[in-house]
Amino acid sequence: MFYYVLKYVVLGPLLRLVFRPRIEGLEHIPDDGAAIVAGNHLSFSDHFLMPAILRRRITFLAKAEYFTGPGIKGKLTAAFFHSIGQIPVDRSGKEAGQAAIREGLGVLGKGELLGIYPEGTRSHDGRLYKGKVGVAVMAIKAGVPVIPCAMVGTFEIQPPGQKVPSIKRVTIRFGEPLDFSRYAGLEDQKAAIRAVTDEIMYAILGLSGQEYVDEYAVKAKAAQAEQSKKSPRRPR
């Protein structure tokens, strides 16, 4: 109930008015049935802008930190993400990937739309990073199409560290559904799931026009943080 109030009465109309998103390829989102919408992830705003323009409800697998913050702010954030149907996923530990896959398959098993960011985290520099294979495992196991999506301009309105987004127009672009039925039964084969993941990332790249980096975003972020520690600070 609260999801639809936010989408159609409160947040959705406000986002459309403020950011005036250009929407391309919306016809590629099926009117019913299970499907995965796989997109690039440039900004915290992505969580709100894409769901606001879709006709159907979409459920994202959200990082558990959104649900476990301290104090009143943490409780309000957790309540908000729960109310819009987002599912917390613990990204730490060896079982994190399997837990995310189980949750995602549960959403698809109910014939719903599942939103996922194959990079696994927000891009820290606006580039597109190597995709993690969980999206491929879910697509093959569930036998559902994958619709690539590109958020264009959201990095500029709210780059990492900026709490309040700037008011600029953004573009949300959907590509044609990708069919991976030819890989049925191969979700345990590393070569197959890597090939599917790369095909999805290539489709996103074609829509977004980003520079591609053949490295996981988490690893690139860690390397950048380590380099920042080693770099001597300039005296003021």
C-alpha positions, -999 to +999 in steps of 0.1 A: +000+000+000+027+025+011+047+016-020+019+028-043+013+059-023+049+069-027+051+059-063+019+075-076+011+103-050+042+115-032+077+106-045+070+096-081+053+128-092+079+149-073+108+131-090+093+134-124+087+171-119+121+179-105+144+158-127+121+156-158+137+122-168+139+113-205+127+077-207+137+056-237+128+020-244+101+016-217+082-007-241+109-034-234+096-038-199+070-067-200+035-059-188+035-091-167+056-120-157+091-124-141+121-105-155+153-090-143+161-054-149+199-051-148+215-016-147+245+005-141+248+021-106+260+057-105+242+073-077+220+068-046+193+085-066+191+055-089+171+036-062+143+061-066+144+073-102+140+040-120+111+026-099+093+060-102+090+057-140+081+020-143+045+010-146+051-021-126+065-026-091+102-036-090+120-051-061+157-044-055+182-064-035+195-036-012+226-037+010+219-046+046+235-014+058+204+005+047+184-015+073+208-014+102+218+022+107+219+036+142+196+061+158+164+077+146+178+083+111+187+046+108+153+035+119+136+059+094+158+047+066+151+010+074+114+017+076+115+035+043+133+007+024+111-020+040+080+000+030+090+001-006+096-036-007+134-037-009+151-068+004+182-065+027+212-086+017+243-090+038+272-086+014+299-098+038+311-134+042+313-163+019+275-170+019+266-134+008+263-142-029+242-173-023+219-154+000+213-127-026+206-154-053+181-171-031+163-139-024+163-129-060+149-162-072+122-159-046+111-126-062+112-140-097+093-171-086+064-149-078+064-135-113+077-101-103+103-077-116+137-079-099+161-050-101+198-056-098+231-038-102+256-064-115+286-042-105+276-049-069+281-014-057+280+022-069+307+034-093+330+058-075+342+075-107+314+072-132+329+043-152+312+009-157+329-020-139+330-057-144+297-075-135+294-101-108+279-134-120+249-136-096+227-120-122+236-147-147+229-175-122+194-161-115+186-155-151+195-190-161+179-207-131+147-188-133+146-189-171+137-152-173+147-124-197+171-097-186+164-061-196+195-039-196+191-004-182+213+026-183+210+055-159+226+085-177+234+117-158+227+105-123+264+105-114+265+142-122+234+150-100+246+130-070+282+117-070+295+098-040+295+119-009+269+143-020+238+140+002+214+163-017+211+157-055+216+186-079+186+195-101+195+184-136+177+164-162+186+127-164+180+099-189+168+064-182+173+040-211+161+004-214+174-020-240+158-050-257+153-081-235+182-106-235+172-142-238+196-168-222+175-199-226+203-214-246+223-217-213+195-237-195+211-260-170+245-244-171+242-221-141+270-241-123+294-237-153+318-208-147+324-202-184+287-200-191+278-176-163+308-154-171+297-153-207+261-143-198+273-117-173+296-101-199+268-100-225+246-082-200+274-057-191+281-051-228+244-043-234+244-019-205+276-003-219+260+002-253+231+020-236+252+042-212+282+051-233+304+048-202+341+039-202+344+002-192+369-011-167+375-049-167+379-050-129+354-053-100+343-020-086+349-031-050+385-039-058+391-006-077+376+013-048+399-005-023+429+002-045+420+039-047+416+041-009+449+024-003+466+048-028+451+078-010+465+066+023+500+063+008+499+097-009+516+123+012+494+152+023+503+186+010+509+212+036+483+239+039 
